[in-house]
Amino acid sequence: MTGSVDFVRNNLLLFVVAFVSGAMLLWPLFRRSAGGPWVNTTQATHLINREDALVVDVRDPGEYGAGHILGAKNVPLSRLGDADISKRKDRPVIVYCDTGDRAGKAIALMKKQGLQRVVNLTGGLRAWQQAGLPVEK
């Protein structure tokens, strides 16, 4: 038993690095489960083109004005409770922000309003732009 304790004590840094590395590998899985379900840019364009999905940008108006997905409706997260998006219960709604963090909070609010087909755009506007998809200002 003393040998095991000495081994751990002598290699503590190695154990810490292994634990942190494992946590970093698992973090995206935990993050993805929050604020979901998630769709990538290909799935989002499919929803827009084939199922007439509503695209909602939950960033502030200044950020929206700097550039947004073509045809997206701007409903800032702070005013989401006032917006009447619940008319769209039968169609999918794609929610995005810059990276997906605010969109996760917006999705939770929309689900409370009764929307069922609400999805979060993986990577937000940055992923959309990196995929070379259209952005309007």
Buried (B, 14 or more C-beta within 10 A) or exposed (E): EEEEEEEEEEEEEEEEEEEEEEEEEEEEEEBBEBBBEBBBBEBBBBBBEEEEBBBBBBBBEEBBEEBBBEEBBBBBBEEBEEBEBEEBEEEBBBBBBBBBBBBBBBBEBBEEBEBEBBBBBBBBBBBBBEEEBEBEE
